Amino acid sequence: MSSKKVIAIIGAGISGLATAWHLHQRFGNHIELHIFDRASRPGGWIQTISQQNFLFELGPRSCRPQGHGAATLRLIHELGLQNQIIEGAPSAQKRYLWHKNALHCVPTNPLFIIRSPLMKGIWKELWHEWRLPRQDWEDPTIHEFFEQRFGPHLAARFVDPMVSGIFAGDPRKLSLKACFPDVYQWEQNSQSVIRGAFHAKKEKGSLFTLREGMESLPKTLAKKLAEHIHLNNGVTRLISKGGQTQLILEDGKEICADHVVATLPAHSLAQLVEENLITSLLHCIKTESISVVNLGWNQQVLDKDGFGYLIPSSEKEEILGCVWDSSAFPQQNTHTEQTRLTVMMKVCHEDPILVATRALKKHLNIHAQPDVVLNHTFSKAIPQYEVGHLSLISSIKENFSRFFPNVSLLGNSYHGVAVNDCIWHAECFAKNLERAYS
């Protein structure tokens, strides 16, 4: 670079912080770097709370090392946090489904697969998919894809709760290509989802988190980037001006940047631009709100081990599922008798704590009063990649390039809702910008 560039990042969530880190690693003092966020703390949806010796995750609680997880592991090592990595307990491989008023372990062992009530009516569907040829899809919903490939039983019993657990959304509306691009490629490249998944299984690794919680990651990033971060001072408006982008800040000040990286949710970014076309397109990305109830007991109240359970929507239950935190990551327990659970549900009019405790009585036979209970509702937290999402993102980026040629869009509104996705896209962006500036 011949001159010092000013780069502004809007949002101090994991996307913004990871982007700033990778830019700083590549450019060092050759750029003037600023990160703006109206919040009082960095980290966005990643938040760990310790209360009365219980560790609770309010947002993401773990990552997988496969795929984009390699970028997360690289970042953790660059930050010197590798000694904080803890793997899930072996029993965390066990996942449960609530089916016909009972919890059933999702079978993986061939003997259990044969005996499992969850597999009733599904054997023929699995055999059918293996023999189906690759299909030509335009943009199928998740439900449409799995129902056509496997049949209605597997789509309703397994795919529906998986989608609820990740997106809190409706598989009849969400785009398979946008939400699960790997699954689509398995079918396209291997002629079968099963065959493609079998080949993908070569890449193995255990679920992992950080010993002091996932928030250790954004906290460490924020500490190392402290001189560049401006909290309690969000951006209120973006103006394209003479080859640069002008940012109007909440404190009334202005800054001109050679490049802006917007990592805000799409609906929040829409408030910063006055071009009606861009605003309307950004508002087309819908979101789901979710309530999370964390419960802790200083005694063993859970008589099973595993990661937790999900619930198909056909079961008509009040919650989406429950994570058994103390079982999945016992290294985070402060004593051996501790039980930590997290219940997730759609936002409702009833008290979420009452809904959660009622569900735990029914599903897990837990009647003891918890020693600690936390309840948080996250509004518009999870983007919904509905049918047409990929073409919508292309239109958004095309129009941004017309009105704001120096603004890049990152974050979970666009290409992947997981922490791994956000970090991988941040790393890729920094690489591409380095090439552009060299």
N, C-alpha and C positions, 0 to 999 in steps of 0.2 A: 504494500500500500504506500502511495506517495504522500498522503496526508492523513492526519488523525481523524478517523470517522467517529461520529456520535451515533451510538446504538441505544435505543430505548426499548425496554421490555415492559409491557403492561400486564401486570399480574404476577404475584409472588407465590403462586402455587407450585406444584412439582414441575410443571412444564416450563414456567418462567424461570425458576431457579436452576433447573438442569440446563436450559438454554444458556443462561448467563454463565454458568460454570464452564460449559464447553467453549463458549466464545472467549472467555477469559483465559482458558488454557491454550487456545490457539493464537489469540491476538495479544494477550498480555496488556501492557501499557500503550500499545499502538492504537487502541480504541478508547473512547470515552463511553463508559457503560453506565446506564441508569436503569433501575428496576422500580416501578411505581405500583403501589397497591393501597387501596382505601382501607384495608383491614389493619387491625392493630398487631396481628401476628402473621408470620409467613407460614406457608404449608398448605393453604387452601383446605381441601376436603380431608387431607391427612391430619389426623389429630389423635394423640394418645393422652389419656388422663390417668393419673395415679391417685387413688382416693382410698384412704384407710387400708393401705397395703394391698390394694387390688389394682392391677393394671388392666385398663380397658381401652380398646380401639373404637373410636366413633366412626371412622371411615375404613379405608383399606387396611387389612390386617396382615397380609402375606403376599408373596409373589412366587411365581414359578420360574425356574432357571431356564426353561426351554425357550426357544424362539427369541422374542424381544427381551426376554429376561437376561440374556447375556449382556445387554447394554446396562441393565440395572446393576448387575454384579460388577461390571467394569467401573461404574460410577462409585459404588460402595468401596471398592479397592482404592480408587484414586483419592477418596476422602479419608482413607485410613480407618474405615469402619469394619474391615473384614473380620476382626475379632468379635464383633457384635453379632455376626450372623449365627442364627440358630435354625436348625432344621426341624420340621414337624416330626412329632413322634411317629414311629412305624404304624401305630393304629390310626393316625390321621389319614391314611389311605382309605380307610373305611368311611363310606358316605351312606346316608340313609334317606329313604323316601317314606312319607306318610301315605299309606295306601289302604283304603277300606278300613279305616279306624284302627290302624296298627302301623308301627314302625317296622320297616324291612330294610335290611342291609342290601345295598346295591351289589349284586354278585359280580365277582371277578374270577374266583376259582371255578373251574369247569364243573366240579361236583355241585357247588352251590348254585351255579347257573341253572343246572337241570332241576334242582329242587325249589328254586325261589318262586314264590307266588307272583313276584313282579314280572316274571317272564311268561306268564300265562297269555297265550294268544300272540306271542311275539316271535316264536321260533320260525314260523312260516314267513313272517315279514323279513327276518334276517336272511333267510335263504333266498327269498325273492329279490332282495337288493343286490346280493352278490352276483346274480345272473342278469340283472338289468343292464342294458347298454347305457353309455353316457347320453345325457339328454341336452338339448339346446334350450337354455334358459335365457330369458330377457333380464328380469330382476325379480326372482321369486321371493315370497315371504318365507321365513324360517319354517312355519307350519306347512306351507304348500310343498316346499322342497322335501321335508322329511316324510310327510304323509304320502307323497308320490313315490319316494324312493323306498320307504319302509312300511307304510301303512298307518292307520289311525292309532293303534294301540301304543306303539313306541313314541309317536309324536306327542300324544297326550300324557303318557306316563313318565317319560324321561326327558324329552326335549322341553316341554312346557315349563317344568320346575327349574331346569337349568337356565332358561332364559329369564325367569323371574329372579333367580339368584344373582344373575349378572347385571341385568338391565332393569329389573322391576317392571318389565314391559310385557307386551302382548305379542307372542310369536306370529299371530295372524296379521300383524301390521309391520313388523320389523323385517328389514331386508337381509337375506342370508348373505349376499355378497358383501354388504357393508359390515355386518356384525361378525360373521364367521367366514372370512375369505379363505382360510385354510381348508375348511370343509368343502367349499365350492371347488377349490383346486384339486382336492383329493379325488372328487368325482370326475372332474374334467381330465386329469392326467392319468388316473389309474383305472378309469372306467367304472369305479365303484368306491363309495365312501368307506366301506369296510376294508377294502384292499389298500386304499390310500392311508387310512388310519393305521393299519398294520405296519406299513413301511415307516410311517412317522414315529412309531413307538421306539425306533432305534435310538432316539434322542431321549435320554432318561435324566432324572434328577428329582430331588425331594423338594417339596414346598418349603419355603424359608421365610423368615422375618428377622427383625433385629431385636436383640435381647431387651432393650429398654423401650421397645415399641417402634412402629413405623415412622413416627414423627422425628425420630433420631436423624432420619435422612434429610428432610427439609431443614431441620434445626442446624445441622452441621453445615449444609450448603449456605444457609443464611449467615452463619457465623463467619465463614470464610469469605463471603461476599458482602460483609456488613457495610463497607464504605460505599457500596454501590446501591444499597437498598433504601428506598424512601417509603416507609409505612405511614399509615394515616394520611395518605396524600395520593388519591387516585387521579386518573385522567378523566376529564369531563367532556373533552371534545378533540377530534382530530381534524386538521385542516391541511390540505395539500397546498404547498407553497414553494414555488421556485425550485423544483427538483428535490425539495426536502419535505418532511412532514412535521407540522407544528402541533405540539401537544399542549393543550390548556389544562392546567392542574387545579386541583381543588383549593389549593392555597392562593390561587389567583396568578401564580407565576406561569411563564411559558417557556417551552424549550423546543428548539428545532433539531430534528434528528435526521441523519442520512438514511437510517433504516429503523423501522419500528417492527417489533415482534409482538403481536397481540395474542395473548394466551387466555383471555377472558372467555367465559361461556358466551356462546353466540348471542343470546338475548341481552347480555350486558354490553357486548361490543356494539350492538345495534343502537344503543343510546349515545354512542360517541360520534356517530356519523349522521350527516344531514341528507345524504343521497337516498331518496325514497326507495329506489330499486334495491340497493344494498340492504337497507333496513328491513324491507319486506322479505327478502330472501333469508336473512339471518333469523327472522322470527319464524320461518318455516321449520327450523330445527326444534322439534318439541322436546320436552323434558318430563321426567317423573320426579315427584317428591317422595321422600321415604322417612319413616320414623324408626329410630333405633333405640332399643331398651337394653342396657347393660345391667346384669344382675350378678351379685357376688355373695357367696356363703363361706363361712369359716368352718365348713364341714362338707363331707362328701354327700351330695344329694343326687348325683348322677350315677345310675347303675349300668351305664354303657360307656364304651370308649369309641373314639372316632372323631371325625371333623365336625359332624353335625348332620342336620337333615333339611331337606326342602320339601315343598308341598305342591303337587299339581293343582292348578286352578279348578279342575273338575271336582276336587274334594271339598270345595266351598268352605275352607277354613279362614280364620281371621288373620293369620300371619302368613308370611312368605316362607319362613324357615327360621332355623336357630343354629348358631355356631357354638360348638363346645370348646371354648377357648382354652380352658384349663386342661382339657384332654389333648387337644391338638398341639399346644405348645406348653407343656408342663414346666419348662425351664423358666417361664415367666411367673409361675406361682411362688408366693412367698413362704408357703408351707405345704406339706404333702396332702393335707386335708382340704385345701382350698378348692372351691368350685367357681368358675367364671363362665357365664353364658351371655350370648348376644342374640336378641330376638329382633328380626327385621319384619316390617309390615308397611303396607301402603298407609298413607295418612288418612285418618278417620276422625269422626267427631267424638268418639269415646276416648277416655283416658288411656293412652298407650300402655301404661304400666299395668292397668287392670286387664287389658287385652292380653298382654304378655304373660302375666302370672296365671291367667285362666287357661291359656294355651299350654303352658308348661305342666299344669295339673293334669290336663287331658292327655297330652302326648308323652310326657316323661314321668308322670305320677309324682311330681315334685310339689309337696304341700307346705314345706317349711318356708317361713318368711325369710327373705334374703336379708343379709346384714347391710348391703349397699345396693342401691338402685339408682341408675342414671337414665334420663330420658332426653333425647335430642331429636328434633325434626329438622330435616335438611330440605329446604325448598328448592325446587328446580335443580336437583343435584345430579340426575343421571340423564344424559342426552339419549334420545330415542332415534336410532338410525332406521327410519321407516323406509318403505319402498320408494325408490327414487333418490335416496340419500346421496349416492355417489355422483349422480348428474347434478344434484342440487349444490354439492360442494364445488364442483367444477364451475358452475354458474357464479357462485359467490366469489371464488378466486379470480375468475375472469373479469368480473365487474370491479373487484378491488384493484386489479392491475390497471384498469382504465382510470379510475378516480384517485387511487392511492398506490402508485407503482412501487413505492418503497416500503409497503406494509406487507408483512408475512403473517399468516394465520397458523397458530399451533394450539394444542390443547385438546381435551377430550371431546369437544363438540364435533370434531371432524373425522379423525381416523383412529379410533380405538379408545375405549373408555378406561382401560386398565393403566395402572402406574407404569408397567413395563412399556406399554405403547407410547405413553407421554415422554418417557426418558429416551426411548429409541428415536423418536421423531426429533427430539431436541438435539441429539447427537448428530443425526443426519443433516439437520439444518445448519449446524455450525460447520460441518465439513463442506457443505455446498457453498456457504457464504465465503469461506476461506478460498475456495477455488475461484469464486466470482471476483474477489478482491485481489487475487494474486496476479 
